[in-house]
Amino acid sequence: MTPDSIDRMPWWAWTFPALAWVMLVASHFASGPLMVAALAAVLIATVFASVHHAEIVALKVGEPFGTLVLAVAVTVIEVALVVSVMLGGGPKQPILARDTVFSAVMIVCNGIVGGCLLLGGVRHHAQGFQIQAASAAIAVLAALTVLTLVLPNFTTSTPGPTYTTSQLVFVGIISLVLYGVFVFVQTVRHRPDFLIPVNESDVAHPVPGNVMALASLGLMLVCLVAVVGLAKSLAPTLENAAGDLGLPKTVVGVAIAALVLLPEGLSALAAAHADRLQTSLNLSLGSALASIGLTIPVVAGVAILLDMPLTLGIEPRDQVLLALTLLVTVVTLGTGRTTVLQGFVHLVILATYLFFAVVP
């Protein structure tokens, strides 16, 4: 992004979001293969527009606030999508939050992180980052995933992988507190730990003006809501296709989670390509933390208030994959330097998760 273009918005940056909302309205009145193809094409275009606006906002507010804005915005909209489907009922309603959160964690920690390490390693051989920031994020991530997705399988107050009302309240509160403390540490108390090391920083970027930054912030939110809406519109088609192919319904949840995470994934990959791995890790790990720390308290509150069933404990196979993911992540990010090897390992774990989601 050049200084000349920093305060000029490309035509597609506002056209694609507008087109996305037009297609959302049109999807209520038309259907068929052509409509599905059009929705998918517009969704991808809107993702690219959202990445552009996220970059503008990040340049304005600086790190790590820029990555935090995108991660929280995507997660808030993801929560809204989960809650809306929960309120709509259906056979998958009790396990929807669990499947969504677990898919997001696996896609982020193995897909986005692995892709960033591989892309950065291919282009720059070895990349450095702040080990203090990675250690803090992994510690909170391990605690959140185990307390929300694993521990329900071992409680005895209720049968099955569920929590009682008091347990849900407790876990929801500590999830929110853990995430809140992490954000405080990231943005206030130990902010330098989450910044790109001075000796590895790029040349200073031009800073957009206030009007452009506010416009991009608004359009980024518009894009993200449109992405979720388009993903939800495509969900029945994906579910029917999965049923026709004899695939488990969890495949649909994985596909929707991947679509919702596209803006963050592309932003993280772009940062890794530009040799800003710290920014990539801030965005990816922060996204995984926000996905748990914000989703679980909200869905727990909805389940309690409306007396709805909520299953949180993941299957034994998924517990093994989660443990492997956390272990490899600790080893990968424990030295402060990464190469293509670590990226390959994470992507292999993601491939294994996706394969067994299709062939359980």
C-alpha positions in Angstrom: 0.0 0.0 0.0 1.7 3.2 -1.2 1.5 6.7 0.4 -0.4 7.9 -2.6 -3.2 5.3 -2.2 -3.5 5.3 1.6 -6.3 7.9 1.6 -8.0 6.7 -1.5 -10.5 3.9 -1.4 -10.5 1.5 -4.3 -13.8 1.1 -6.1 -14.0 -2.6 -5.2 -13.5 -1.9 -1.5 -17.1 -0.5 -1.2 -18.7 -2.1 -4.2 -18.1 -5.7 -3.0 -19.8 -5.1 0.4 -22.7 -3.4 -1.3 -23.0 -6.3 -3.8 -22.9 -8.8 -0.9 -25.9 -7.2 0.7 -27.8 -7.2 -2.6 -27.1 -10.9 -3.0 -28.2 -11.6 0.6 -31.6 -10.0 -0.2 -31.8 -11.7 -3.6 -31.1 -15.1 -2.0 -34.5 -14.9 -0.2 -36.3 -14.7 -3.6 -34.2 -16.9 -5.9 -32.4 -20.2 -5.6 -30.6 -22.8 -7.8 -27.1 -23.6 -8.9 -26.5 -20.2 -10.4 -27.5 -18.4 -7.3 -25.2 -20.7 -5.2 -22.3 -20.0 -7.5 -23.0 -16.2 -7.4 -23.2 -16.2 -3.6 -19.9 -18.1 -3.3 -18.2 -15.7 -5.7 -19.5 -12.6 -3.9 -18.5 -14.1 -0.6 -14.9 -14.5 -1.7 -14.8 -11.0 -3.1 -16.2 -9.6 0.1 -13.5 -11.4 2.1 -10.8 -9.6 0.1 -12.5 -6.3 0.7 -12.7 -7.0 4.5 -9.0 -7.7 4.5 -8.2 -4.4 2.8 -10.3 -2.5 5.4 -8.7 -4.4 8.2 -5.3 -3.4 7.0 -6.3 0.3 6.9 -7.6 0.1 10.5 -4.5 -1.7 11.6 -2.2 1.0 10.1 -4.3 3.7 11.9 -4.4 2.2 15.4 -1.1 0.4 15.4 -0.2 -3.0 16.8 -1.4 -5.0 18.6 -4.7 -3.0 18.5 -5.1 -3.5 14.7 -5.1 -7.3 14.9 -7.3 -7.2 18.0 -10.0 -5.2 16.3 -10.3 -7.8 13.4 -10.1 -10.8 15.7 -12.8 -9.5 18.1 -15.0 -8.2 15.3 -15.0 -11.6 13.5 -15.6 -13.4 16.8 -18.5 -11.2 17.8 -20.2 -11.9 14.5 -19.4 -15.6 14.8 -21.1 -15.6 18.2 -24.2 -13.9 16.7 -24.4 -16.6 14.0 -24.1 -19.4 16.6 -26.8 -17.9 18.8 -29.2 -17.2 15.9 -28.9 -20.9 14.8 -29.3 -22.0 18.5 -32.5 -20.0 18.7 -33.7 -21.6 15.5 -33.5 -25.0 17.0 -32.8 -28.2 15.1 -31.0 -31.5 15.8 -27.5 -30.0 15.9 -28.4 -27.1 18.2 -27.0 -28.7 21.4 -23.6 -29.3 19.9 -23.4 -26.3 17.5 -21.3 -24.1 19.9 -18.9 -27.0 20.6 -18.4 -27.9 17.0 -17.9 -24.2 16.0 -15.4 -23.4 18.7 -13.4 -26.6 18.2 -13.3 -26.2 14.4 -12.2 -22.6 14.9 -9.4 -23.6 17.2 -8.1 -26.4 14.9 -8.3 -24.2 11.8 -6.6 -21.3 13.5 -3.8 -23.1 15.4 -3.0 -25.6 12.6 -4.3 -24.1 9.3 -3.6 -20.3 9.7 -0.6 -20.7 11.9 0.8 -23.5 9.8 0.1 -21.6 6.6 1.9 -18.5 7.9 4.9 -20.5 9.1 5.2 -22.3 5.8 4.7 -19.2 3.6 7.1 -17.2 5.7 9.6 -20.0 5.8 9.6 -20.4 2.0 10.0 -16.7 1.4 12.3 -15.7 4.3 13.8 -19.1 5.4 13.6 -18.4 9.2 11.4 -15.9 11.0 11.5 -14.5 14.5 8.9 -13.4 16.9 8.5 -12.4 20.6 8.5 -15.6 22.6 6.9 -13.9 25.6 3.8 -13.1 23.5 3.5 -16.6 22.1 4.0 -18.2 25.6 1.3 -15.9 27.1 -1.2 -16.8 24.3 -0.5 -20.5 24.5 -0.9 -20.6 28.2 -4.3 -19.0 28.1 -5.4 -21.0 25.0 -4.5 -24.3 26.8 -6.5 -23.3 29.9 -9.5 -22.2 27.9 -9.7 -25.2 25.6 -9.3 -27.8 28.4 -11.8 -26.1 30.8 -14.4 -25.6 28.1 -14.0 -28.6 25.7 -12.4 -31.4 27.7 -13.3 -31.0 31.4 -17.1 -31.5 30.7 -16.3 -35.2 29.8 -15.1 -35.8 33.3 -17.6 -34.1 35.6 -20.1 -36.3 37.4 -22.9 -34.0 38.3 -24.6 -34.6 35.0 -24.5 -37.5 32.6 -22.6 -37.0 29.3 -20.3 -34.2 28.2 -22.3 -31.4 29.8 -22.1 -29.0 32.6 -24.7 -28.2 35.3 -26.1 -24.6 35.5 -23.7 -23.6 38.2 -20.8 -25.2 36.3 -21.8 -23.3 33.2 -21.9 -20.0 35.1 -18.5 -20.7 36.6 -16.8 -21.7 33.3 -18.5 -18.8 31.4 -17.1 -16.3 34.0 -13.6 -17.7 34.1 -13.5 -17.9 30.2 -14.4 -14.2 30.0 -12.0 -13.2 32.8 -9.1 -15.1 31.2 -9.6 -13.5 27.9 -10.1 -10.1 29.4 -6.8 -10.4 31.4 -5.0 -11.5 28.2 -6.3 -8.5 26.3 -5.2 -6.2 29.2 -1.7 -7.7 29.1 -1.5 -7.6 25.3 -2.6 -3.9 25.0 -1.5 -2.3 28.2 0.6 -4.0 30.8 3.1 -5.8 28.4 2.3 -4.3 25.1 6.0 -4.3 23.9 6.0 -8.1 24.1 3.4 -8.2 21.3 5.2 -5.8 18.9 7.5 -6.7 16.0 11.2 -6.6 17.3 12.8 -3.3 16.4 15.7 -4.9 14.5 13.2 -6.8 12.3 10.6 -4.1 11.7 9.7 -3.0 8.2 10.0 0.6 7.0 7.3 2.7 8.7 4.0 2.6 6.9 2.0 5.7 6.0 -0.9 6.3 8.4 -4.4 6.8 6.9 -6.4 9.9 7.9 -9.2 9.8 10.4 -12.0 9.9 7.8 -10.5 7.0 5.8 -9.9 4.9 9.0 -13.5 5.4 10.2 -14.9 4.6 6.8 -12.8 1.4 6.7 -13.8 0.4 10.2 -17.5 0.7 9.3 -17.0 -1.1 6.0 -15.0 -3.8 7.6 -17.9 -4.5 10.0 -20.3 -4.4 7.1 -18.1 -6.9 5.2 -17.8 -9.3 8.1 -21.6 -9.3 8.7 -22.1 -10.0 5.0 -19.6 -12.8 5.1 -21.4 -14.5 7.9 -24.8 -13.9 6.2 -23.5 -15.4 3.0 -22.0 -18.3 4.8 -25.4 -18.9 6.5 -27.2 -18.7 3.2 -24.8 -21.3 1.7 -25.1 -23.6 4.7 -28.3 -25.5 3.5 -26.6 -26.2 0.2 -23.5 -27.5 2.0 -25.6 -29.6 4.3 -27.6 -31.1 1.4 -24.4 -31.8 -0.5 -22.8 -33.5 2.5 -26.0 -35.6 2.9 -25.9 -36.6 -0.7 -22.3 -37.6 -0.4 -22.9 -39.4 2.9 -20.6 -37.1 4.9 -21.1 -36.3 8.6 -22.9 -33.1 9.5 -19.7 -31.8 11.3 -18.3 -31.2 7.8 -20.8 -28.4 7.3 -19.6 -26.8 10.6 -16.0 -27.0 9.5 -16.8 -25.4 6.2 -18.7 -22.5 7.7 -16.0 -21.9 10.3 -13.4 -21.8 7.5 -15.5 -19.3 5.6 -16.0 -17.1 8.6 -12.2 -17.2 9.4 -11.2 -16.3 5.8 -10.6 -12.6 6.5 -8.3 -13.3 9.5 -6.5 -16.0 7.6 -5.7 -13.9 4.6 -4.6 -11.0 6.8 -2.3 -13.3 8.8 -0.8 -14.9 5.6 -0.2 -11.4 4.1 1.7 -10.4 7.3 3.8 -13.5 7.2 4.6 -13.0 3.6 5.8 -9.4 4.5 8.1 -10.9 7.2 5.8 -9.7 10.0 5.3 -13.0 11.7 4.6 -11.4 15.1 1.5 -9.7 13.5 0.4 -13.1 12.1 0.7 -14.7 15.5 -1.1 -11.9 17.2 -4.0 -12.2 14.8 -4.2 -16.0 14.6 -3.7 -16.9 18.3 -5.8 -13.9 19.4 -8.6 -15.1 17.1 -8.5 -18.6 18.7 -8.6 -17.0 22.2 -11.5 -14.7 21.3 -13.4 -17.6 19.7 -13.5 -19.4 23.1 -13.3 -16.5 25.5 -16.3 -14.7 23.9 -18.4 -17.6 22.5 -18.6 -19.8 25.5 -19.9 -17.2 28.0 -22.5 -16.0 25.5 -23.9 -19.4 24.5 -23.8 -20.5 28.2 -25.9 -17.5 29.1 -28.4 -18.2 26.3 -28.6 -21.9 27.2 -29.2 -21.0 30.9 -31.8 -18.2 30.3 -33.8 -20.2 27.7 -33.3 -23.6 29.4 -31.7 -25.1 26.3 -29.5 -28.2 26.2 -25.8 -27.5 25.6 -23.1 -30.1 24.9 -19.5 -28.8 25.3 -17.3 -31.9 25.7 -15.5 -33.1 22.5 -15.1 -36.7 21.4 -12.1 -38.8 22.5 -10.6 -38.6 19.0 -10.8 -34.8 19.1 -9.3 -34.7 22.6 -6.3 -36.5 21.2 -6.0 -34.1 18.2 -6.4 -31.1 20.6 -3.7 -32.4 22.9 -1.4 -32.9 19.9 -2.1 -29.4 18.6 -1.3 -27.8 22.0 1.9 -29.9 22.4 3.2 -29.1 18.9 2.3 -25.4 19.3 4.3 -25.2 22.5 7.3 -26.8 20.8 6.9 -24.7 17.6 6.6 -21.4 19.3 9.0 -22.2 22.2 12.2 -21.0 20.6 11.3 -17.7 19.0 12.3 -18.8 15.5 10.4 -20.9 12.9 11.1 -22.6 9.6 9.0 -24.4 7.0 9.2 -27.6 9.0 7.0 -26.4 11.8 4.5 -25.1 9.2 4.3 -28.5 7.5 3.7 -30.2 10.9 0.8 -28.0 11.7 -0.7 -28.4 8.3 -0.4 -32.2 8.6 -2.4 -32.1 11.9 -5.1 -30.0 10.2 -5.2 -32.4 7.3 -5.6 -35.3 9.8 -8.4 -33.4 11.6 -10.3 -32.7 8.3 -9.8 -36.3 7.1 -11.3 -37.8 10.3 -14.1 -35.3 10.2 -15.1 -36.7 6.9 -14.1 -40.4 7.7 -14.8 -40.7 11.5 
